[in-house]
Amino acid sequence: MTDNLPELLRNSLNSQLLIYKQIHALQNDLLRDLDSNNELDKIMSLLEKKNSLLDGINAENTRSAPYVDEWISRKSEMQNSPLFADIERIISEIEKLVSELRDQDEAMLQRFDQQSQSKNRIDAFRALR
């Protein structure tokens, strides 16, 4: 049993939330660059940065997996924790961002498909997802 589980989980979720916000902003840049027909090199650089941020999310998920498992099993008893509402808020915000990121991914795929060299761009994008 982890005594400071709410604090550990909140810190991990906040780290993930910050990364998701960076990905969201980066994808806004990608969509803008796709609309302005910027060079493939710049788009690829942004996609590589996105891939790096996703690696950060995966690393944080792996690091915090024991806390999440414990939180799930002890959630009912943790409702009295002063951090419970904050943790639930962060989880909701992450879920919202993930949904928006999926929408952005779909919009990017549609733009790639409309652009010249679309097959190469789509393959590059999928390789970095």
DODRENLO-781235 format. One record per residue: residue number from 1; x, y, z of N, C-alpha, C in turn. Coordinates in pm, whole numbers, plus 50000, padded with zeros to 5 digits. Each point is the difference from the previous one (the first is absolute). Layout:
N
    nr    n_px    n_py    n_pz   ca_px   ca_py   ca_pz    c_px    c_py    c_pz
   NUM       X       Y       Z       X       Y       Z       X       Y       Z
...
***
This chain:
129
    nr    n_px    n_py    n_pz   ca_px   ca_py   ca_pz    c_px    c_py    c_pz
     1   50084   49883   50000   49916   50117   50000   50089   50124   50000
     2   49972   50090   49909   50077   50123   49989   49931   50109   50080
     3   50070   50054   50100   49940   50099   50089   49967   50131   49928
     4   50085   50042   49910   49979   50128   49932   49950   49979   49857
     5   49919   49898   49982   49949   49967   49867   49932   50118   49930
     6   49910   50074   50065   49936   50111   49928   50100   50103   49946
     7   50102   50031   50080   50100   50097   49955   50081   49946   49883
     8   50041   49875   50010   50078   49938   49893   49920   49994   49870
     9   49875   49960   50012   49916   49989   49881   49971   50138   49941
    10   49969   50096   50085   49975   50136   49951   50121   50055   49926
    11   50118   49981   50056   50122   50050   49935   50021   49933   49864
    12   49979   49870   49995   50015   49929   49874   49898   50048   49897
    13   49876   50013   50043   49896   50046   49908   50026   50142   49952
    14   50048   50086   50088   50034   50136   49958   50113   49999   49897
    15   50098   49912   50018   50108   49989   49901   49945   49957   49865
    16   49910   49901   50004   49940   49953   49876   49914   50109   49936
    17   49925   50072   50081   49915   50106   49949   50083   50108   49928
    18   50113   50035   50058   50087   50099   49937   50049   49951   49863
    19   50035   49874   49992   50046   49944   49873   49886   49999   49899
    20   49881   49959   50043   49886   50001   49909   49971   50141   49949
    21   50013   50099   50086   49979   50139   49956   50105   50040   49896
    22   50125   49955   50019   50104   50028   49901   49968   49934   49867
    23   49953   49877   50005   49963   49929   49877   49885   50073   49930
    24   49903   50044   50078   49885   50071   49943   50046   50127   49928
    25   50086   50077   50064   50052   50122   49937   50083   49968   49876
    26   50080   49896   50009   50083   49958   49887   49912   49958   49881
    27   49893   49928   50029   49912   49957   49891   49927   50118   49940
    28   49969   50102   50079   49944   50123   49942   50099   50061   49901
    29   50129   50000   50037   50104   50049   49909   50006   49915   49874
    30   49992   49869   50018   50003   49910   49884   49885   50027   49905
    31   49881   50015   50055   49883   50027   49916   50016   50133   49926
    32   50052   50100   50069   50023   50129   49936   50104   49988   49889
    33   50107   49925   50026   50105   49982   49899   49949   49921   49881
    34   49916   49902   50025   49943   49923   49889   49911   50090   49914
    35   49924   50088   50064   49913   50091   49926   50078   50102   49918
    36   50120   50034   50048   50080   50100   49928   50101   49937   49906
    37   49989   49868   49982   50089   49928   49908   50148   50020   50031
    38   50033   50000   50128   50141   50012   50038   50078   49877   49956
    39   50128   50013   50005   50089   49894   49953   49984   49872   50081
    40   50019   49891   49933   49989   49869   50062   50100   49986   50115
    41   50119   50060   49986   50100   49991   50107   49949   50058   50131
    42   49933   50114   49992   49947   50063   50122   49890   49913   50060
    43   49913   49948   49916   49892   49914   50047   50058   49874   50064
    44   50100   49942   49938   50062   49879   50055   50066   50030   50135
    45   50060   50117   50012   50062   50039   50126   49895   50008   50112
    46   49884   50058   49969   49893   50008   50098   49947   49862   50036
    47   49991   49913   49900   49954   49864   50027   50100   49923   50087
    48   50129   50023   49978   50102   49937   50084   49990   50051   50143
    49   49974   50129   50016   49984   50056   50134   49877   49939   50068
    50   49892   49984   49924   49880   49937   50055   50033   49859   50046
    51   50074   49926   49919   50038   49864   50036   50080   49998   50130
    52   50089   50094   50016   50079   50010   50122   49910   50028   50121
    53   49902   50089   49984   49907   50029   50109   49916   49877   50034
    54   49959   49926   49899   49925   49877   50025   50085   49899   50076
    55   50129   49995   49969   50091   49914   50077   50003   50041   50147
    56   49995   50131   50024   49996   50051   50136   49873   49956   50073
    57   49888   50003   49930   49874   49952   50058   50011   49852   50034
    58   50053   49923   49907   50015   49856   50024   50090   49972   50119
    59   50110   50074   50011   50092   49981   50113   49931   50034   50132
    60   49925   50109   50002   49929   50039   50122   49891   49899   50034
    61   49932   49949   49898   49898   49896   50025   50064   49876   50062
    62   50114   49961   49949   50070   49882   50053   50044   50025   50144
    63   50055   50118   50024   50049   50034   50133   49886   50004   50102
    64   49884   50051   49958   49891   50018   50096   49901   49883   50002
    65   50022   49898   49920   49905   49887   49994   49969   49940   50137
    66   50099   49980   50087   49965   49946   50133   49908   50093   50080
    67   50020   50132   49986   49914   50095   50071   49857   49995   49946
    68   49990   49991   49869   49867   49995   49937   49927   49873   50042
    69   50071   49888   49998   49939   49874   50042   49952   50009   50145
    70   50085   50056   50084   49962   50012   50141   49883   50097   50016
    71   50002   50108   49924   49891   50098   50005   49867   49934   49962
    72   50003   49922   49895   49878   49933   49954   49948   49906   50108
    73   50090   49924   50062   49955   49905   50101   49958   50068   50130
    74   50051   50119   50026   49970   50070   50127   49915   50125   49980
    75   49946   50019   49879   49930   50124   49967   49888   50033   50098
    76   49922   49901   50039   49888   50028   50090   50047   50053   50135
    77   50110   49949   50051   50050   50050   50129   50074   50132   49985
    78   50043   50032   49878   50074   50125   49976   49908   50120   49979
    79   49871   49977   49992   49908   50111   49976   50005   50106   50109
    80   50050   49965   50116   50013   50096   50109   50130   50080   49993
    81   50088   49962   49910   50125   50073   49985   49972   50140   49946
    82   50070   50100   50055   49980   50137   49949   50040   50014   49852
    83   50079   49906   49951   50046   50008   49860   49910   49923   49904
    84   49900   49929   50052   49916   49916   49915   49937   50080   49886
    85   49937   50111   50032   49933   50081   49896   50101   50054   49900
    86   50117   50037   50047   50103   50051   49910   50047   49891   49904
    87   50018   49880   50050   50042   49887   49915   49893   49970   49897
    88   49875   49997   50041   49891   49973   49907   49990   50110   49894
    89   50024   50126   50039   49998   50112   49904   50111   49985   49897
    90   50119   49963   50045   50113   49983   49909   49972   49885   49903
    91   49946   49891   50052   49966   49886   49913   49900   50043   49894
    92   49899   50076   50039   49900   50048   49903   50063   50091   49896
    93   50091   50086   50044   50067   50090   49906   50087   49922   49901
    94   50069   49899   50049   50081   49914   49912   49911   49929   49900
    95   49888   49945   50046   49909   49930   49909   49948   50094   49891
    96   49969   50123   50037   49953   50100   49902   50109   50030   49898
    97   50122   50020   50047   50112   50028   49909   50027   49883   49906
    98   49994   49879   50052   50022   49881   49917   49895   49994   49889
    99   49877   50032   50033   49894   50002   49899   50028   50107   49894
   100   50043   50117   50044   50034   50108   49906   50120   49961   49914
   101   50097   49931   50058   50117   49956   49923   49959   49901   49892
   102   49908   49912   50032   49951   49906   49898   49933   50075   49886
   103   49921   50102   50034   49935   50081   49896   50105   50072   49915
   104   50104   50052   50065   50108   50066   49926   50072   49900   49910
   105   50024   49879   50050   50064   49897   49918   49919   49973   49874
   106   49869   49990   50017   49913   49974   49885   50004   50118   49903
   107   49999   50120   50051   50008   50118   49913   50133   50003   49925
   108   50108   49962   50067   50131   49997   49933   50001   49895   49890
   109   49945   49883   50028   49996   49897   49897   49921   50047   49878
   110   49890   50070   50025   49921   50052   49888   50079   50103   49921
   111   50073   50086   50070   50081   50101   49929   50114   49934   49923
   112   50066   49901   50063   50105   49928   49930   49945   49940   49871
   113   49883   49946   50010   49939   49935   49885   49971   50100   49889
   114   49973   50124   50036   49969   50103   49902   50125   50064   49939
   115   50112   49983   50063   50124   50063   49956   50069   49916   49892
   116   50086   50065   49924   50085   49923   49910   50096   49917   50085
   117   50049   49892   49945   50086   49905   50072   49928   49941   50120
   118   49868   49988   49990   49922   49958   50116   50038   49861   50049
   119   50027   49908   49912   50033   49863   50043   50125   50002   50086
   120   50103   50071   49957   50124   50006   50078   49976   50066   50136
   121   49921   50106   50002   49973   50071   50125   49917   49914   50095
   122   49901   49933   49948   49918   49915   50086   50084   49887   50058
   123   50084   49938   49917   50087   49894   50050   50095   50053   50107
   124   50054   50120   49979   50090   50060   50099   49926   50029   50130
   125   49880   50054   49989   49920   50031   50119   49967   49874   50077
   126   49955   49898   49931   49964   49875   50066   50121   49935   50065
   127   50116   50013   49938   50122   49940   50055   50037   50067   50132
   128   49963   50126   50017   50036   50073   50121   49891   49997   50107
   129   49886   49940   49972   49892   49993   50100   50025   49896   50103
***
